[in-house]
């Protein structure tokens, strides 16, 4: 049984759905991150910097990346969303990746639950997954 189409019958795109830049806690600038991914043959990247109000690893706005798009490489506005309420490890914070967010998507407030945050991201048009599944 074959799960993938026969070789060379379809174009596949290589991308990363979860990565950070110095917009939050990454080391490299968004431009440098895109350059590195392009150099190794990727077609797209989601710079999913942390969207959170706090003193560590925090950005309060979804990163605007359309200026980094090129004919052969695109960026998708994304974020790693956080809210309180997780029962086990990692400071009680949920780590939720949302790809395809609008730039005006707001940080969770102190009372927002993970189910509500996920629902809000989906309603905004995002593809939502859990980051760091080994923490859950």
The first five atom37 places (N, CA, C, CB, O) and aatype in JSON, in Angstrom:
{
  "aatype": [20, 20, 20, 20, 20, 20, 20, 20, 20, 20, 20, 20, 20, 20, 20, 20, 20, 20, 20, 20, 20, 20, 20, 20, 20, 20, 20, 20, 20, 20, 20, 20, 20, 20, 20, 20, 20, 20, 20, 20, 20, 20, 20, 20, 20, 20, 20, 20, 20, 20, 20, 20, 20, 20, 20, 20, 20, 20, 20, 20, 20, 20, 20, 20, 20, 20, 20, 20, 20, 20, 20, 20, 20, 20, 20, 20, 20, 20, 20, 20, 20, 20, 20, 20, 20, 20, 20, 20, 20, 20, 20, 20, 20, 20, 20, 20, 20, 20, 20, 20, 20, 20, 20, 20, 20, 20, 20, 20, 20, 20, 20, 20, 20, 20, 20, 20, 20, 20, 20, 20, 20, 20, 20, 20, 20, 20, 20, 20, 20, 20, 20, 20, 20, 20, 20, 20],
  "atom_mask": [
    [1, 1, 1, 1, 1],
    [1, 1, 1, 1, 1],
    [1, 1, 1, 1, 1],
    [1, 1, 1, 1, 1],
    [1, 1, 1, 1, 1],
    [1, 1, 1, 1, 1],
    [1, 1, 1, 1, 1],
    [1, 1, 1, 1, 1],
    [1, 1, 1, 1, 1],
    [1, 1, 1, 1, 1],
    [1, 1, 1, 1, 1],
    [1, 1, 1, 1, 1],
    [1, 1, 1, 1, 1],
    [1, 1, 1, 1, 1],
    [1, 1, 1, 1, 1],
    [1, 1, 1, 1, 1],
    [1, 1, 1, 1, 1],
    [1, 1, 1, 1, 1],
    [1, 1, 1, 1, 1],
    [1, 1, 1, 1, 1],
    [1, 1, 1, 1, 1],
    [1, 1, 1, 1, 1],
    [1, 1, 1, 1, 1],
    [1, 1, 1, 1, 1],
    [1, 1, 1, 1, 1],
    [1, 1, 1, 1, 1],
    [1, 1, 1, 1, 1],
    [1, 1, 1, 1, 1],
    [1, 1, 1, 1, 1],
    [1, 1, 1, 1, 1],
    [1, 1, 1, 1, 1],
    [1, 1, 1, 1, 1],
    [1, 1, 1, 1, 1],
    [1, 1, 1, 1, 1],
    [1, 1, 1, 1, 1],
    [1, 1, 1, 1, 1],
    [1, 1, 1, 1, 1],
    [1, 1, 1, 1, 1],
    [1, 1, 1, 1, 1],
    [1, 1, 1, 1, 1],
    [1, 1, 1, 1, 1],
    [1, 1, 1, 1, 1],
    [1, 1, 1, 1, 1],
    [1, 1, 1, 1, 1],
    [1, 1, 1, 1, 1],
    [1, 1, 1, 1, 1],
    [1, 1, 1, 1, 1],
    [1, 1, 1, 1, 1],
    [1, 1, 1, 1, 1],
    [1, 1, 1, 1, 1],
    [1, 1, 1, 1, 1],
    [1, 1, 1, 1, 1],
    [1, 1, 1, 1, 1],
    [1, 1, 1, 1, 1],
    [1, 1, 1, 1, 1],
    [1, 1, 1, 1, 1],
    [1, 1, 1, 1, 1],
    [1, 1, 1, 1, 1],
    [1, 1, 1, 1, 1],
    [1, 1, 1, 1, 1],
    [1, 1, 1, 1, 1],
    [1, 1, 1, 1, 1],
    [1, 1, 1, 1, 1],
    [1, 1, 1, 1, 1],
    [1, 1, 1, 1, 1],
    [1, 1, 1, 1, 1],
    [1, 1, 1, 1, 1],
    [1, 1, 1, 1, 1],
    [1, 1, 1, 1, 1],
    [1, 1, 1, 1, 1],
    [1, 1, 1, 1, 1],
    [1, 1, 1, 1, 1],
    [1, 1, 1, 1, 1],
    [1, 1, 1, 1, 1],
    [1, 1, 1, 1, 1],
    [1, 1, 1, 1, 1],
    [1, 1, 1, 1, 1],
    [1, 1, 1, 1, 1],
    [1, 1, 1, 1, 1],
    [1, 1, 1, 1, 1],
    [1, 1, 1, 1, 1],
    [1, 1, 1, 1, 1],
    [1, 1, 1, 1, 1],
    [1, 1, 1, 1, 1],
    [1, 1, 1, 1, 1],
    [1, 1, 1, 1, 1],
    [1, 1, 1, 1, 1],
    [1, 1, 1, 1, 1],
    [1, 1, 1, 1, 1],
    [1, 1, 1, 1, 1],
    [1, 1, 1, 1, 1],
    [1, 1, 1, 1, 1],
    [1, 1, 1, 1, 1],
    [1, 1, 1, 1, 1],
    [1, 1, 1, 1, 1],
    [1, 1, 1, 1, 1],
    [1, 1, 1, 1, 1],
    [1, 1, 1, 1, 1],
    [1, 1, 1, 1, 1],
    [1, 1, 1, 1, 1],
    [1, 1, 1, 1, 1],
    [1, 1, 1, 1, 1],
    [1, 1, 1, 1, 1],
    [1, 1, 1, 1, 1],
    [1, 1, 1, 1, 1],
    [1, 1, 1, 1, 1],
    [1, 1, 1, 1, 1],
    [1, 1, 1, 1, 1],
    [1, 1, 1, 1, 1],
    [1, 1, 1, 1, 1],
    [1, 1, 1, 1, 1],
    [1, 1, 1, 1, 1],
    [1, 1, 1, 1, 1],
    [1, 1, 1, 1, 1],
    [1, 1, 1, 1, 1],
    [1, 1, 1, 1, 1],
    [1, 1, 1, 1, 1],
    [1, 1, 1, 1, 1],
    [1, 1, 1, 1, 1],
    [1, 1, 1, 1, 1],
    [1, 1, 1, 1, 1],
    [1, 1, 1, 1, 1],
    [1, 1, 1, 1, 1],
    [1, 1, 1, 1, 1],
    [1, 1, 1, 1, 1],
    [1, 1, 1, 1, 1],
    [1, 1, 1, 1, 1],
    [1, 1, 1, 1, 1],
    [1, 1, 1, 1, 1],
    [1, 1, 1, 1, 1],
    [1, 1, 1, 1, 1],
    [1, 1, 1, 1, 1],
    [1, 1, 1, 1, 1],
    [1, 1, 1, 1, 1],
    [1, 1, 1, 1, 1],
    [1, 1, 1, 1, 1]
  ],
  "atom_positions": [
    [[0.85, -1.18, 0.0], [0.0, 0.0, 0.0], [0.89, 1.24, 0.0], [-0.96, 0.0, 1.23], [1.79, 1.36, 0.83]],
    [[0.64, 2.15, -0.92], [1.41, 3.39, -1.02], [0.62, 4.54, -0.4], [1.76, 3.71, -2.48], [-0.55, 4.75, -0.73]],
    [[1.27, 5.28, 0.5], [0.62, 6.41, 1.14], [0.86, 7.72, 0.41], [1.09, 6.53, 2.55], [0.08, 8.66, 0.55]],
    [[1.94, 7.8, -0.37], [2.28, 9.01, -1.09], [2.08, 8.8, -2.58], [3.72, 9.44, -0.79], [2.17, 7.67, -3.07]],
    [[1.81, 9.89, -3.32], [1.71, 9.74, -4.77], [3.03, 9.27, -5.35], [1.28, 11.07, -5.43], [4.08, 9.45, -4.73]],
    [[2.99, 8.67, -6.54], [4.24, 8.23, -7.17], [5.22, 9.39, -7.31], [3.97, 7.61, -8.55], [4.82, 10.54, -7.49]],
    [[6.51, 9.07, -7.22], [7.58, 10.06, -7.32], [7.45, 10.9, -8.59], [8.95, 9.38, -7.28], [7.15, 10.37, -9.67]],
    [[7.67, 12.21, -8.45], [7.66, 13.16, -9.57], [6.28, 13.41, -10.19], [8.57, 12.68, -10.64], [6.21, 14.02, -11.26]],
    [[5.21, 12.98, -9.56], [3.89, 13.28, -10.11], [3.25, 14.49, -9.44], [2.97, 12.07, -9.96], [2.23, 14.99, -9.91]],
    [[3.85, 14.96, -8.37], [3.27, 16.07, -7.62], [4.38, 16.87, -6.97], [2.26, 15.56, -6.56], [5.39, 16.31, -6.56]],
    [[4.19, 18.18, -6.88], [5.18, 19.04, -6.22], [4.89, 19.07, -4.73], [5.15, 20.49, -6.81], [3.75, 19.31, -4.32]],
    [[5.9, 18.82, -3.92], [5.79, 18.94, -2.48], [6.55, 20.17, -2.05], [6.32, 17.67, -1.76], [7.57, 20.52, -2.64]],
    [[6.05, 20.83, -1.02], [6.69, 22.03, -0.51], [7.29, 21.72, 0.85], [5.7, 23.2, -0.42], [6.69, 21.03, 1.67]],
    [[8.48, 22.24, 1.08], [9.2, 22.01, 2.34], [9.07, 23.27, 3.19], [10.71, 21.65, 2.08], [9.35, 24.37, 2.73]],
    [[8.63, 23.09, 4.43], [8.46, 24.25, 5.3], [8.56, 23.91, 6.77], [7.14, 24.89, 5.03], [8.58, 22.74, 7.16]],
    [[8.62, 24.94, 7.57], [8.67, 24.81, 9.02], [7.47, 25.54, 9.6], [10.01, 25.38, 9.61], [7.26, 26.72, 9.3]],
    [[6.67, 24.86, 10.42], [5.46, 25.45, 11.0], [5.68, 26.08, 12.37], [4.41, 24.4, 11.11], [4.78, 26.73, 12.9]],
    [[6.87, 25.9, 12.94], [7.1, 26.45, 14.28], [8.57, 26.84, 14.43], [6.7, 25.42, 15.38], [9.45, 25.98, 14.52]],
    [[8.81, 28.14, 14.45], [10.17, 28.64, 14.64], [10.14, 30.03, 15.23], [10.92, 28.64, 13.31], [9.12, 30.72, 15.18]],
    [[11.26, 30.44, 15.8], [11.33, 31.73, 16.48], [12.43, 32.6, 15.9], [11.55, 31.53, 17.97], [13.4, 32.12, 15.32]],
    [[12.25, 33.9, 16.09], [13.27, 34.89, 15.73], [13.49, 35.77, 16.96], [12.84, 35.76, 14.47], [12.93, 35.51, 18.03]],
    [[14.3, 36.79, 16.81], [14.52, 37.68, 17.96], [13.33, 38.63, 18.19], [15.79, 38.5, 17.74], [13.41, 39.53, 19.02]],
    [[12.25, 38.41, 17.46], [11.0, 39.12, 17.77], [10.49, 38.7, 19.15], [9.91, 38.84, 16.67], [9.8, 39.46, 19.83]],
    [[10.85, 37.47, 19.57], [10.57, 37.04, 20.94], [11.85, 36.49, 21.54], [9.42, 35.97, 20.98], [12.69, 37.27, 21.98]],
    [[12.04, 35.18, 21.57], [13.21, 34.62, 22.26], [14.25, 34.0, 21.35], [12.77, 33.6, 23.22], [15.18, 33.36, 21.85]],
    [[14.14, 34.16, 20.04], [15.13, 33.61, 19.13], [16.4, 34.44, 19.11], [14.55, 33.52, 17.73], [16.44, 35.55, 19.63]],
    [[17.43, 33.89, 18.52], [18.73, 34.55, 18.44], [18.84, 35.42, 17.19], [19.86, 33.52, 18.47], [19.38, 36.52, 17.23]],
    [[18.33, 34.91, 16.07], [18.48, 35.59, 14.78], [17.31, 36.52, 14.47], [18.63, 34.57, 13.67], [16.19, 36.32, 14.95]],
    [[17.58, 37.52, 13.66], [16.51, 38.41, 13.18], [15.59, 37.62, 12.25], [17.11, 39.67, 12.45], [16.0, 36.59, 11.72]],
    [[14.36, 38.09, 12.04], [13.49, 37.41, 11.08], [14.14, 37.28, 9.7], [12.16, 38.15, 10.95], [13.99, 36.24, 9.05]],
    [[14.84, 38.3, 9.26], [15.51, 38.26, 7.96], [16.56, 37.15, 7.92], [16.16, 39.62, 7.64], [16.67, 36.42, 6.93]],
    [[17.34, 37.02, 8.98], [18.38, 36.0, 9.04], [17.78, 34.59, 9.1], [19.29, 36.23, 10.25], [18.32, 33.66, 8.5]],
    [[16.68, 34.43, 9.82], [16.02, 33.12, 9.9], [15.54, 32.72, 8.51], [14.84, 33.15, 10.9], [15.78, 31.6, 8.07]],
    [[14.87, 33.63, 7.81], [14.39, 33.34, 6.47], [15.55, 32.99, 5.54], [13.6, 34.55, 5.9], [15.46, 32.05, 4.76]],
    [[16.62, 33.74, 5.63], [17.8, 33.47, 4.79], [18.34, 32.06, 5.02], [18.92, 34.51, 5.08], [18.66, 31.35, 4.07]],
    [[18.43, 31.65, 6.29], [18.94, 30.31, 6.62], [18.03, 29.22, 6.04], [19.06, 30.14, 8.15], [18.51, 28.25, 5.46]],
    [[16.71, 29.39, 6.2], [15.79, 28.38, 5.68], [15.82, 28.32, 4.16], [14.38, 28.67, 6.17], [15.75, 27.24, 3.58]],
    [[15.93, 29.47, 3.52], [16.04, 29.48, 2.05], [17.31, 28.76, 1.6], [16.05, 30.94, 1.51], [17.28, 28.0, 0.64]],
    [[18.41, 28.99, 2.31], [19.69, 28.36, 1.96], [19.64, 26.84, 2.01], [20.78, 28.86, 2.88], [20.34, 26.17, 1.26]],
    [[18.81, 26.3, 2.89], [18.73, 24.83, 2.99], [17.55, 24.25, 2.21], [18.63, 24.42, 4.46], [17.19, 23.08, 2.38]],
    [[16.95, 25.07, 1.35], [15.97, 24.54, 0.41], [14.53, 24.55, 0.83], [16.32, 23.21, 0.1], [13.71, 23.86, 0.23]],
    [[14.18, 25.31, 1.83], [12.78, 25.39, 2.24], [12.01, 26.32, 1.31], [12.67, 25.88, 3.7], [12.59, 27.19, 0.66]],
    [[10.68, 26.11, 1.25], [9.78, 26.92, 0.43], [8.99, 27.93, 1.27], [8.83, 26.03, -0.33], [8.56, 28.96, 0.75]],
    [[8.8, 27.63, 2.55], [8.05, 28.54, 3.42], [8.47, 28.35, 4.87], [6.53, 28.31, 3.28], [9.09, 27.35, 5.24]],
    [[8.11, 29.35, 5.67], [8.35, 29.29, 7.11], [7.24, 30.03, 7.84], [9.74, 29.88, 7.47], [6.69, 31.01, 7.34]],
    [[6.94, 29.54, 9.01], [6.02, 30.21, 9.92], [6.85, 30.69, 11.11], [4.84, 29.25, 10.38], [7.25, 29.89, 11.96]],
    [[7.11, 31.97, 11.17], [7.83, 32.52, 12.33], [6.81, 32.67, 13.45], [8.54, 33.91, 11.99], [6.14, 33.7, 13.58]],
    [[6.73, 31.64, 14.25], [5.71, 31.57, 15.31], [6.3, 32.03, 16.64], [5.14, 30.14, 15.44], [6.38, 31.26, 17.6]],
    [[6.71, 33.28, 16.67], [7.26, 33.83, 17.91], [6.19, 33.84, 19.0], [7.8, 35.26, 17.69], [4.99, 33.86, 18.72]],
    [[6.65, 33.82, 20.24], [5.75, 33.79, 21.39], [4.87, 35.03, 21.42], [6.54, 33.66, 22.71], [5.37, 36.15, 21.34]],
    [[3.56, 34.83, 21.53], [2.61, 35.93, 21.66], [2.1, 35.92, 23.1], [1.42, 35.81, 20.62], [1.23, 35.13, 23.47]],
    [[2.69, 36.81, 23.89], [2.46, 36.73, 25.33], [2.88, 38.05, 25.98], [3.25, 35.54, 25.96], [3.81, 38.7, 25.51]],
    [[2.2, 38.44, 27.02], [2.61, 39.6, 27.82], [3.41, 39.07, 29.0], [1.38, 40.46, 28.29], [2.86, 38.38, 29.87]],
    [[4.68, 39.4, 29.05], [5.5, 38.92, 30.13], [6.91, 39.45, 29.99], [5.51, 37.4, 30.17], [7.26, 40.11, 29.01]],
    [[7.72, 39.14, 30.99], [9.09, 39.66, 30.98], [10.05, 38.75, 30.22], [9.58, 39.85, 32.4], [11.15, 39.17, 29.87]],
    [[9.64, 37.5, 29.96], [10.5, 36.55, 29.25], [9.85, 36.13, 27.95], [10.8, 35.32, 30.12], [8.63, 36.0, 27.87]],
    [[10.66, 35.9, 26.93], [10.27, 35.36, 25.63], [8.96, 35.92, 25.1], [10.17, 33.87, 25.71], [8.14, 35.17, 24.56]],
    [[8.73, 37.22, 25.25], [7.42, 37.77, 24.93], [7.43, 38.75, 23.78], [6.84, 38.43, 26.14], [8.32, 39.6, 23.67]],
    [[6.43, 38.63, 22.93], [6.11, 39.63, 21.92], [4.6, 39.83, 22.02], [6.55, 39.18, 20.45], [3.85, 38.87, 22.15]],
    [[4.17, 41.06, 21.97], [2.75, 41.33, 22.14], [2.01, 41.51, 20.82], [2.57, 42.56, 22.97], [0.81, 41.8, 20.81]],
    [[2.73, 41.34, 19.69], [2.11, 41.45, 18.37], [2.58, 40.32, 17.48], [2.42, 42.82, 17.73], [3.72, 39.87, 17.58]],
    [[1.68, 39.88, 16.6], [2.06, 38.9, 15.58], [3.04, 39.6, 14.64], [0.8, 38.35, 14.8], [2.81, 40.73, 14.22]],
    [[4.13, 38.92, 14.33], [5.17, 39.49, 13.49], [4.7, 39.65, 12.05], [6.42, 38.62, 13.55], [4.23, 38.69, 11.44]],
    [[4.82, 40.85, 11.51], [4.54, 41.12, 10.1], [5.73, 40.66, 9.27], [4.23, 42.64, 9.87], [6.84, 41.14, 9.49]],
    [[5.51, 39.76, 8.33], [6.63, 39.19, 7.59], [6.48, 39.3, 6.07], [6.8, 37.76, 7.95], [7.32, 38.78, 5.34]],
    [[5.44, 39.96, 5.59], [5.24, 39.95, 4.13], [6.4, 40.6, 3.37], [3.94, 40.68, 3.79], [6.62, 40.3, 2.2]],
    [[7.15, 41.48, 4.02], [8.32, 42.08, 3.37], [9.44, 41.06, 3.14], [8.84, 43.24, 4.2], [10.39, 41.35, 2.41]],
    [[9.34, 39.88, 3.76], [10.35, 38.83, 3.6], [9.97, 37.82, 2.51], [10.55, 38.1, 4.91], [10.76, 36.94, 2.17]],
    [[8.76, 37.96, 1.96], [8.3, 37.04, 0.92], [9.02, 37.32, -0.39], [6.78, 37.17, 0.73], [9.36, 38.46, -0.72]],
    [[9.26, 36.25, -1.14], [9.86, 36.35, -2.47], [9.08, 35.44, -3.4], [11.39, 35.96, -2.44], [8.19, 34.71, -2.95]],
    [[9.39, 35.46, -4.65], [8.67, 34.62, -5.62], [8.76, 33.15, -5.25], [9.23, 34.84, -7.03], [7.79, 32.41, -5.43]],
    [[9.91, 32.7, -4.74], [10.12, 31.29, -4.44], [10.15, 30.96, -2.94], [11.41, 30.84, -5.07], [10.59, 29.88, -2.55]],
    [[9.68, 31.88, -2.11], [9.68, 31.65, -0.66], [8.63, 32.53, -0.01], [11.1, 31.93, -0.05], [8.57, 33.73, -0.28]],
    [[7.8, 31.93, 0.85], [6.8, 32.74, 1.56], [6.89, 32.53, 3.06], [5.39, 32.38, 1.06], [7.36, 31.5, 3.54]],
    [[6.43, 33.53, 3.77], [6.28, 33.45, 5.22], [4.79, 33.49, 5.54], [7.06, 34.61, 5.96], [4.02, 34.16, 4.84]],
    [[4.39, 32.79, 6.57], [2.99, 32.74, 6.98], [2.89, 33.34, 8.37], [2.42, 31.27, 6.95], [3.54, 32.85, 9.29]],
    [[2.09, 34.42, 8.55], [1.97, 35.02, 9.88], [1.48, 33.99, 10.9], [1.0, 36.23, 9.83], [0.44, 33.36, 10.73]],
    [[2.25, 33.84, 11.95], [1.99, 32.79, 12.94], [2.43, 33.27, 14.31], [2.73, 31.48, 12.56], [3.08, 34.3, 14.45]],
    [[2.07, 32.5, 15.33], [2.52, 32.8, 16.69], [2.39, 31.55, 17.55], [1.71, 33.98, 17.3], [1.59, 30.66, 17.28]],
    [[3.21, 31.52, 18.58], [3.03, 30.53, 19.63], [2.25, 31.23, 20.74], [4.42, 29.95, 20.16], [2.77, 32.1, 21.43]],
    [[1.0, 30.82, 20.88], [0.09, 31.46, 21.83], [0.26, 30.86, 23.21], [-1.37, 31.33, 21.36], [0.54, 29.67, 23.35]],
    [[0.08, 31.69, 24.22], [0.21, 31.23, 25.6], [-0.96, 31.72, 26.44], [1.54, 31.71, 26.2], [-1.47, 32.83, 26.25]],
    [[-1.37, 30.87, 27.35], [-2.3, 31.28, 28.39], [-2.03, 30.38, 29.6], [-3.8, 31.18, 27.91], [-1.43, 29.31, 29.48]],
    [[-2.48, 30.82, 30.74], [-2.29, 30.06, 31.98], [-3.29, 28.91, 32.03], [-2.44, 30.97, 33.23], [-4.24, 28.86, 31.25]],
    [[-3.07, 28.01, 32.95], [-4.06, 26.98, 33.21], [-3.64, 25.55, 32.94], [-5.23, 27.27, 32.42], [-4.41, 24.63, 33.21]],
    [[-2.44, 25.34, 32.41], [-1.99, 23.97, 32.18], [-1.61, 23.37, 33.53], [-0.77, 23.92, 31.19], [-0.93, 24.0, 34.34]],
    [[-2.05, 22.16, 33.78], [-1.9, 21.55, 35.09], [-0.47, 21.12, 35.41], [-2.8, 20.38, 35.2], [-0.03, 21.26, 36.55]],
    [[0.26, 20.61, 34.43], [1.57, 20.03, 34.71], [2.7, 20.78, 34.01], [1.59, 18.57, 34.3], [2.5, 21.29, 32.91]],
    [[3.82, 20.84, 34.59], [5.11, 21.4, 34.17], [5.04, 22.65, 33.29], [5.87, 20.37, 33.44], [3.98, 23.04, 32.81]],
    [[6.19, 23.23, 33.1], [6.41, 24.43, 32.28], [5.58, 25.62, 32.75], [6.07, 24.12, 30.83], [4.91, 26.27, 31.95]],
    [[5.61, 25.89, 34.02], [5.02, 27.1, 34.61], [3.52, 27.25, 34.37], [5.72, 28.3, 34.06], [3.0, 28.36, 34.44]],
    [[2.85, 26.18, 34.11], [1.39, 26.25, 33.94], [0.95, 26.96, 32.67], [0.8, 26.95, 35.11], [-0.22, 27.34, 32.56]],
    [[1.86, 27.15, 31.71], [1.5, 27.84, 30.47], [1.21, 26.84, 29.36], [2.64, 28.78, 30.04], [1.92, 25.85, 29.18]],
    [[0.16, 27.1, 28.61], [-0.1, 26.37, 27.38], [0.78, 26.95, 26.29], [-1.61, 26.45, 26.99], [1.04, 28.15, 26.26]],
    [[1.23, 26.09, 25.39], [2.05, 26.49, 24.24], [1.31, 26.01, 23.0], [3.53, 25.89, 24.32], [1.35, 24.82, 22.67]],
    [[0.63, 26.91, 22.32], [-0.27, 26.58, 21.2], [0.24, 27.29, 19.96], [-1.75, 26.99, 21.52], [0.36, 28.52, 19.95]],
    [[0.54, 26.54, 18.91], [1.0, 27.14, 17.66], [-0.21, 27.44, 16.78], [2.01, 26.19, 16.92], [-1.08, 26.58, 16.58]],
    [[-0.26, 28.65, 16.27], [-1.35, 29.08, 15.39], [-0.74, 29.66, 14.12], [-2.28, 30.13, 16.09], [-0.14, 30.74, 14.14]],
    [[-0.88, 28.94, 13.01], [-0.33, 29.36, 11.72], [-1.43, 30.01, 10.89], [0.29, 28.17, 10.96], [-2.54, 29.5, 10.8]],
    [[-1.09, 31.14, 10.29], [-2.06, 31.85, 9.47], [-2.93, 32.82, 10.26], [-2.93, 30.88, 8.77], [-4.09, 33.03, 9.92]],
    [[-2.36, 33.4, 11.3], [-3.09, 34.37, 12.13], [-3.17, 35.73, 11.46], [-2.43, 34.5, 13.5], [-2.25, 36.12, 10.73]],
    [[-4.24, 36.47, 11.71], [-4.24, 37.87, 11.3], [-3.27, 38.65, 12.18], [-5.68, 38.48, 11.38], [-3.04, 38.28, 13.33]],
    [[-2.72, 39.72, 11.65], [-1.72, 40.49, 12.39], [-2.29, 41.18, 13.62], [-1.1, 41.54, 11.49], [-1.55, 41.52, 14.54]],
    [[-3.6, 41.38, 13.66], [-4.21, 42.06, 14.81], [-4.72, 41.09, 15.88], [-5.37, 42.93, 14.33], [-5.46, 41.49, 16.78]],
    [[-4.32, 39.81, 15.8], [-4.73, 38.83, 16.81], [-4.14, 39.24, 18.16], [-4.28, 37.38, 16.42], [-2.94, 39.52, 18.27]],
    [[-4.97, 39.28, 19.18], [-4.56, 39.77, 20.5], [-4.03, 38.65, 21.4], [-5.73, 40.46, 21.19], [-4.46, 37.49, 21.3]],
    [[-3.1, 39.01, 22.27], [-2.61, 38.11, 23.32], [-3.77, 37.68, 24.21], [-1.5, 38.79, 24.16], [-4.77, 38.38, 24.33]],
    [[-3.61, 36.52, 24.81], [-4.59, 36.08, 25.81], [-4.51, 37.01, 27.02], [-4.35, 34.6, 26.23], [-3.43, 37.48, 27.38]],
    [[-5.65, 37.26, 27.63], [-5.62, 38.01, 28.89], [-5.43, 37.01, 30.03], [-6.93, 38.86, 29.08], [-5.35, 35.8, 29.79]],
    [[-5.35, 37.49, 31.25], [-5.05, 36.63, 32.4], [-6.13, 35.59, 32.67], [-4.85, 37.48, 33.63], [-5.87, 34.58, 33.33]],
    [[-7.33, 35.81, 32.16], [-8.45, 34.91, 32.45], [-8.76, 33.94, 31.31], [-9.67, 35.72, 32.76], [-9.53, 33.01, 31.5]],
    [[-8.18, 34.14, 30.13], [-8.54, 33.31, 28.98], [-8.05, 31.88, 29.15], [-7.96, 33.9, 27.69], [-6.91, 31.65, 29.55]],
    [[-8.91, 30.93, 28.85], [-8.58, 29.51, 28.94], [-8.02, 29.02, 27.61], [-9.81, 28.68, 29.35], [-8.2, 29.66, 26.57]],
    [[-7.33, 27.89, 27.66], [-6.78, 27.31, 26.43], [-7.87, 26.97, 25.41], [-5.98, 26.06, 26.75], [-7.7, 27.29, 24.24]],
    [[-8.98, 26.34, 25.82], [-10.01, 26.06, 24.82], [-10.55, 27.33, 24.14], [-11.16, 25.3, 25.47], [-10.81, 27.33, 22.94]],
    [[-10.71, 28.39, 24.91], [-11.2, 29.63, 24.31], [-10.15, 30.24, 23.38], [-11.57, 30.63, 25.4], [-10.49, 30.74, 22.31]],
    [[-8.89, 30.2, 23.78], [-7.81, 30.74, 22.95], [-7.71, 29.97, 21.62], [-6.46, 30.68, 23.7], [-7.55, 30.57, 20.56]],
    [[-7.82, 28.65, 21.69], [-7.8, 27.83, 20.48], [-8.99, 28.16, 19.6], [-7.8, 26.33, 20.84], [-8.85, 28.33, 18.39]],
    [[-10.16, 28.25, 20.2], [-11.38, 28.59, 19.44], [-11.23, 29.96, 18.76], [-12.62, 28.59, 20.37], [-11.6, 30.12, 17.6]],
    [[-10.7, 30.91, 19.48], [-10.51, 32.25, 18.92], [-9.53, 32.24, 17.75], [-10.01, 33.21, 20.01], [-9.74, 32.92, 16.75]],
    [[-8.45, 31.45, 17.88], [-7.47, 31.34, 16.79], [-8.08, 30.66, 15.57], [-6.22, 30.56, 17.27], [-7.87, 31.11, 14.44]],
    [[-8.83, 29.61, 15.77], [-9.48, 28.91, 14.65], [-10.49, 29.84, 13.96], [-10.19, 27.62, 15.15], [-10.54, 29.9, 12.74]],
    [[-11.26, 30.54, 14.75], [-12.23, 31.49, 14.18], [-11.54, 32.6, 13.38], [-13.08, 32.11, 15.29], [-12.12, 33.15, 12.46]],
    [[-10.3, 32.91, 13.75], [-9.52, 33.92, 13.03], [-8.89, 33.35, 11.76], [-8.44, 34.5, 13.94], [-8.26, 34.09, 11.0]],
    [[-9.05, 32.04, 11.54], [-8.54, 31.42, 10.32], [-7.25, 30.65, 10.46], [-8.35, 32.44, 9.31], [-6.67, 30.24, 9.45]],
    [[-6.77, 30.43, 11.68], [-5.49, 29.77, 11.89], [-5.61, 28.24, 11.89], [-4.89, 30.22, 13.21], [-6.66, 27.68, 12.2]],
    [[-4.51, 27.6, 11.52], [-4.32, 26.16, 11.69], [-3.63, 26.01, 13.03], [-3.47, 25.52, 10.49], [-2.55, 26.56, 13.24]],
    [[-4.23, 25.27, 13.96], [-3.77, 25.24, 15.35], [-3.25, 23.86, 15.72], [-4.9, 25.64, 16.3], [-3.88, 22.84, 15.43]],
    [[-2.07, 23.85, 16.38], [-1.48, 22.61, 16.9], [-0.88, 22.91, 18.27], [-0.4, 22.04, 15.92], [-0.76, 24.06, 18.68]],
    [[-0.51, 21.85, 18.96], [0.17, 22.0, 20.25], [1.68, 21.99, 20.01], [-0.25, 20.86, 21.25], [2.21, 21.12, 19.31]],
    [[2.36, 22.95, 20.59], [3.83, 22.98, 20.53], [4.38, 22.09, 21.64], [4.39, 24.46, 20.67], [3.76, 21.94, 22.69]],
    [[5.53, 21.52, 21.39], [6.24, 20.75, 22.43], [5.36, 19.65, 23.04], [6.73, 21.68, 23.53], [5.13, 19.66, 24.25]],
    [[4.87, 18.71, 22.22], [3.94, 17.7, 22.74], [4.51, 16.86, 23.88], [3.51, 16.79, 21.63], [3.75, 16.29, 24.66]],
    [[5.83, 16.79, 23.97], [6.41, 15.99, 25.06], [6.15, 16.62, 26.43], [7.91, 15.83, 24.85], [6.37, 15.96, 27.45]],
    [[5.68, 17.85, 26.48], [5.38, 18.51, 27.75], [3.97, 18.21, 28.24], [5.56, 19.99, 27.61], [3.58, 18.66, 29.31]],
    [[3.2, 17.45, 27.46], [1.79, 17.26, 27.81], [1.5, 15.81, 28.14], [0.89, 17.72, 26.67], [0.36, 15.47, 28.46]]
  ]
}
